[in-house]
Every structure is written in structure tokens, then in C-alpha cells.
Amino acid sequence: MVLHKKLEKLLLEAGLSEQEVLVYISLLKKPASSIWEIIQRTGLRKSTVYDAFSILKNLQMVEKTPEAIRALSLKTLVAELLRKRRKTGKIAYKLKEIAPFLRLPREAIEDFETFYTPDQIIDAYLTMATLPYDVNLDFGDYENFITAIGSNDLGLQFRNKRAKHASHHAICTTYGSNLAAFCKKEDLEKFKNIFDVHTEINFKNRWIIFSDTNDYVLFNDVSEPDYPYSTLIKSKVIADIQRLQFDNFPRLFRKAQNSF
């Protein structure tokens, strides 16, 4: 009895109606010989039982054979709930990514595009290396970003493309083997790289790419392994904000340190 009460509560939370739950649990306790028997057991109207049975059958939670009407396992319902969670999870993250920009005037954003598949994210990442600018600027967690989208070979490709026309300055909030591969003295000089590492800052799984003059900014978020995404924005307002924060960051960081 206690188990059936718990099941009833969970089925209601899963989105089934009270009538559907009542029919399913009635059949789970004991198969029925006919729809009429279910009507007598549950006390529900004939049309209500038929509607509930139809929905349960579509969910593959019940079956009707010449011998009996019986309840099936919850396997299909569980699979459907997981599918819906994945779908609603993706919608939630799509809403999350645009939310910070909705307060800006429409004219402040010239271009806005989002990428969800690994190939799209990688293409957007490497494209940022080829845009015209003098200094490439990065901020955040390079370690986890590059691991999430592939390997450090992508970082090397980015560096090689960027080095043909621009220098580079990054403020990194994590440090590991991926970043260490770029920090050899001869490579720093050859590819005009500057890396400032501040592991005290919590910016895990996010990596922002922009530059000194170009108004494209690429926001990358890999905090949810199932839903990595990149948002590419062309906006002088947003790019100027990123550049201002980047320029003032060392001073702001020192001020924060002194306040402790």
C-alpha cells in the first residue's frame, strides 16, 4: 500500500492525471477482464476510463489482449520523461544564453548567432582567429573549454591562424596542461602571447574571445556537458564593455585583494 501511494505521487508529478493514475494502479494491482470491470473498480465514468486507457496505451503503460487488460512496466514512461528533460533542458539553456542581452537596445546588436553542435562551436572558435584585429583578447577558463570541445590541437590551430596577423593577451582563471603547452618562453615570444593567470577567480567552464578593435565577441559556455554552446555577437557596445573590463581587470583585482 505504501509503495502504491508513493507510485501515485510520482505519477502525478510526472504529469499523469488523477484518472490515469487511478486506472493504471488498479490494473497494476490486478488485471481486468474488460473496460467495464475497470469502470466498476474505479467508479469513474465510462468516457473517462476510455480516455485514460487510451493515453496509458499510447505511453505503453497498459495493454489489451484477448485474455485480459493489464498494466505494463514504467520503462516507456521513464524514457519519455528523460526525452522531455533533455528537450526542456536545451530550451532552458537557450533561454539562459540570450537573457543577459535582452535589456540592450535592439540597434546595439548587429548580429547574434548561437551554436550547439561540436562542429559549429569549433568552427566559430577558429573563425575568431581570422577576423581583422591587432590583439586577440581572451578571458576565462581555457582549460575546461578546450577539453570540452576537443583537444589542445584546436588551440594550436587558433594560435597559428591568429599569429599571422595579430598578437595575443589572455587572462586565464584556470591553469593546467592545456595552457602550459603555450607557456614555453620561446613560444610566448614567437607567437606574441601574454598569459595572466588568476586562479582565485571563479569563472569555471566559460571562455570569452574578443579583440582590441573588432566588434565580434564569442561567449562560450561548457558548464553543462550535455548542452555546450557558443554565442557569437557583433556589437560595439558589448565589445567595448569587454575591452573596458579587460583593461581595468588588473587594477580591480588588486583592489579586491587589498580589501581582504
C-alpha positions as CSV (number, residue, x, y, z in Angstrom):
1,M,0.0,0.0,0.0
2,V,2.8,2.4,0.9
3,L,4.5,1.6,-2.4
4,H,1.4,2.3,-4.4
5,K,0.9,5.6,-2.6
6,K,4.5,6.6,-3.5
7,L,3.9,5.5,-7.1
8,E,0.7,7.5,-7.2
9,K,2.5,10.7,-6.1
10,L,5.3,10.2,-8.6
11,L,3.0,9.5,-11.5
12,L,1.1,12.7,-10.7
13,E,4.4,14.6,-10.6
14,A,5.3,13.1,-14.0
15,G,2.2,14.7,-15.5
16,L,-0.4,12.0,-15.5
17,S,-3.9,12.9,-14.4
18,E,-5.6,11.5,-11.3
19,Q,-7.9,9.4,-13.5
20,E,-4.9,7.9,-15.5
21,V,-3.1,7.1,-12.3
22,L,-6.2,5.5,-10.8
23,V,-6.7,3.3,-13.8
24,Y,-3.0,2.3,-14.0
25,I,-2.7,1.4,-10.3
26,S,-6.0,-0.5,-10.5
27,L,-4.6,-2.6,-13.3
28,L,-1.2,-2.9,-11.6
29,K,-2.9,-4.5,-8.5
30,K,-4.9,-6.9,-10.7
31,P,-5.5,-7.3,-14.5
32,A,-9.1,-6.7,-15.6
33,S,-11.2,-8.8,-18.0
34,S,-12.8,-5.7,-19.6
35,I,-13.1,-1.9,-19.6
36,W,-16.4,-2.4,-17.8
37,E,-14.6,-4.1,-14.9
38,I,-12.2,-1.1,-14.7
39,I,-15.2,1.3,-14.6
40,Q,-16.7,-0.7,-11.7
41,R,-13.5,-0.8,-9.8
42,T,-12.6,2.8,-10.1
43,G,-16.0,4.4,-10.0
44,L,-15.1,6.6,-13.0
45,R,-17.4,7.4,-15.9
46,K,-17.2,5.3,-19.0
47,S,-15.8,8.1,-21.2
48,T,-13.2,9.0,-18.6
49,V,-11.9,5.4,-18.3
50,Y,-11.7,5.1,-22.1
51,D,-9.8,8.4,-22.4
52,A,-7.4,7.4,-19.6
53,F,-6.9,3.9,-21.1
54,S,-6.1,5.4,-24.5
55,I,-3.4,7.8,-23.0
56,L,-1.9,5.0,-21.0
57,K,-1.8,2.7,-24.0
58,N,0.0,5.4,-26.1
59,L,2.6,5.6,-23.3
60,Q,2.8,1.8,-23.5
61,M,1.9,1.5,-19.8
62,V,-1.1,-0.8,-20.4
63,E,-2.1,-3.4,-23.0
64,K,-5.3,-5.1,-24.0
65,T,-5.2,-8.7,-25.1
66,P,-8.0,-11.2,-25.8
67,E,-7.3,-12.6,-22.3
68,A,-7.1,-9.5,-20.2
69,I,-6.2,-5.8,-19.7
70,R,-3.1,-5.4,-17.7
71,A,-0.5,-2.9,-16.6
72,L,2.9,-2.9,-18.2
73,S,6.3,-1.7,-16.8
74,L,7.1,2.0,-16.4
75,K,10.1,1.7,-18.8
76,T,8.5,3.7,-21.7
77,L,7.2,6.4,-19.3
78,V,10.7,6.8,-17.9
79,A,12.2,7.1,-21.4
80,E,9.6,9.7,-22.3
81,L,10.4,11.7,-19.2
82,L,14.1,11.6,-19.9
83,R,13.5,12.7,-23.5
84,K,11.4,15.6,-22.3
85,R,14.0,16.6,-19.8
86,R,16.6,16.7,-22.5
87,K,14.4,18.8,-24.7
88,T,13.3,21.2,-21.9
89,G,16.9,21.3,-20.7
90,K,18.1,22.5,-24.1
91,I,15.3,25.1,-24.2
92,A,16.3,26.3,-20.7
93,Y,19.9,26.8,-21.8
94,K,18.9,28.5,-25.0
95,L,16.9,31.0,-22.9
96,K,19.8,31.3,-20.4
97,E,22.2,32.4,-23.2
98,I,20.1,35.2,-24.6
99,A,18.8,36.6,-21.2
100,P,21.8,38.8,-20.5
101,F,21.4,40.7,-23.8
102,L,17.7,41.4,-23.7
103,R,18.0,44.7,-21.9
104,L,20.2,46.2,-24.6
105,P,18.6,48.4,-27.3
106,R,17.9,46.3,-30.4
107,E,20.1,48.5,-32.5
108,A,23.1,47.8,-30.2
109,I,23.4,44.3,-31.6
110,E,24.3,44.0,-35.3
111,D,24.5,40.2,-35.3
112,F,23.5,37.4,-32.9
113,E,24.0,33.7,-33.6
114,T,24.2,30.6,-31.4
115,F,25.9,27.3,-31.9
116,Y,25.2,24.0,-30.2
117,T,26.9,21.1,-32.0
118,P,30.6,20.5,-31.5
119,D,31.4,21.2,-35.2
120,Q,29.6,24.5,-35.1
121,I,31.3,25.5,-31.8
122,I,34.7,24.6,-33.2
123,D,34.1,26.5,-36.5
124,A,33.0,29.6,-34.6
125,Y,36.1,29.3,-32.3
126,L,38.6,29.0,-35.2
127,T,36.8,31.8,-37.2
128,M,37.5,34.2,-34.3
129,A,41.2,33.7,-35.1
130,T,40.9,35.0,-38.6
131,L,38.9,38.3,-38.0
132,P,40.9,41.5,-38.6
133,Y,42.3,43.0,-35.4
134,D,45.7,43.7,-33.8
135,V,45.4,42.0,-30.5
136,N,43.3,38.9,-29.7
137,L,41.9,39.1,-26.1
138,D,40.6,36.1,-24.1
139,F,39.2,35.7,-20.6
140,G,38.2,32.7,-18.5
141,D,38.7,29.0,-18.2
142,Y,40.6,27.9,-21.3
143,E,41.5,24.5,-19.7
144,N,38.0,23.2,-19.5
145,F,36.7,24.9,-22.6
146,I,39.2,23.4,-24.9
147,T,38.8,20.0,-23.4
148,A,35.0,20.1,-23.8
149,I,35.1,20.9,-27.5
150,G,38.0,18.6,-28.5
151,S,41.7,18.8,-27.7
152,N,44.6,21.3,-27.4
153,D,45.2,20.8,-31.1
154,L,42.3,23.2,-31.7
155,G,44.1,25.8,-29.5
156,L,47.3,25.3,-31.6
157,Q,45.3,25.8,-34.8
158,F,43.8,29.0,-33.3
159,R,47.2,30.3,-32.4
160,N,48.7,29.6,-35.8
161,K,45.8,31.4,-37.6
162,R,45.9,34.4,-35.2
163,A,49.7,34.8,-35.2
164,K,49.6,35.6,-38.9
165,H,48.1,39.0,-38.3
166,A,47.8,39.7,-34.5
167,S,49.4,39.3,-31.1
168,H,47.5,37.9,-28.1
169,H,46.7,38.6,-24.4
170,A,44.7,36.3,-22.2
171,I,43.6,36.4,-18.6
172,C,43.1,32.8,-17.5
173,T,41.2,31.7,-14.4
174,T,42.5,28.1,-14.5
175,Y,45.9,26.6,-15.2
176,G,46.7,23.0,-16.4
177,S,48.4,21.0,-19.1
178,N,46.4,22.7,-21.9
179,L,47.6,26.2,-21.0
180,A,51.0,25.0,-20.0
181,A,51.6,23.9,-23.6
182,F,51.5,27.5,-24.7
183,C,53.7,28.9,-21.9
184,K,57.2,27.9,-23.1
185,K,59.3,31.0,-23.3
186,E,60.3,30.6,-26.9
187,D,56.7,30.1,-27.9
188,L,55.5,33.1,-26.0
189,E,58.0,35.3,-27.9
190,K,57.4,33.6,-31.3
191,F,53.6,33.8,-31.2
192,K,53.4,37.1,-29.3
193,N,51.5,35.6,-26.4
194,I,50.8,37.0,-22.9
195,F,49.0,34.9,-20.3
196,D,48.0,36.3,-16.9
197,V,46.7,33.5,-14.6
198,H,44.4,34.3,-11.7
199,T,43.1,31.0,-10.4
200,E,41.4,32.9,-7.4
201,I,38.6,33.9,-9.8
202,N,35.7,31.6,-10.2
203,F,34.9,31.6,-13.9
204,K,34.9,27.9,-14.5
205,N,33.8,26.4,-17.8
206,R,33.4,29.8,-19.5
207,W,35.7,31.3,-22.1
208,I,35.2,34.7,-23.8
209,I,37.1,35.7,-27.0
210,F,37.2,39.2,-28.4
211,S,39.8,41.7,-29.6
212,D,41.1,45.3,-29.4
213,T,39.3,46.6,-32.4
214,N,36.8,44.1,-33.9
215,D,33.3,44.2,-32.5
216,Y,32.7,40.4,-32.6
217,V,32.6,38.7,-29.2
218,L,32.3,34.9,-28.8
219,F,30.9,33.7,-25.4
220,N,31.5,30.0,-24.8
221,D,29.8,28.0,-22.0
222,V,30.6,24.4,-21.4
223,S,29.3,24.2,-17.8
224,E,26.7,21.7,-18.7
225,P,28.4,18.8,-20.5
226,D,25.2,17.8,-22.4
227,Y,24.5,21.4,-23.6
228,P,27.7,23.2,-24.5
229,Y,27.0,26.3,-26.6
230,S,28.7,29.4,-28.1
231,T,27.0,32.7,-28.6
232,L,28.5,35.0,-31.3
233,I,27.6,38.6,-31.1
234,K,28.6,41.6,-33.2
235,S,28.0,44.7,-31.0
236,K,30.3,47.7,-30.4
237,V,28.5,48.2,-27.1
238,I,29.2,44.7,-25.8
239,A,32.7,44.6,-27.3
240,D,33.6,48.0,-25.7
241,I,32.3,46.6,-22.3
242,Q,34.5,43.5,-22.7
243,R,37.6,45.7,-23.6
244,L,37.0,48.1,-20.7
245,Q,36.7,45.2,-18.2
246,F,39.8,43.6,-19.6
247,D,41.8,46.8,-19.4
248,N,40.7,47.5,-15.9
249,F,40.9,44.0,-14.6
250,P,44.4,44.1,-13.1
251,R,43.6,47.2,-11.1
252,L,40.2,45.9,-10.0
253,F,41.8,42.6,-9.0
254,R,44.5,44.3,-6.9
255,K,41.8,46.4,-5.2
256,A,39.8,43.3,-4.4
257,Q,42.9,41.6,-2.9
258,N,43.7,44.6,-0.7
259,S,40.2,44.6,0.7
260,F,40.6,41.3,2.4
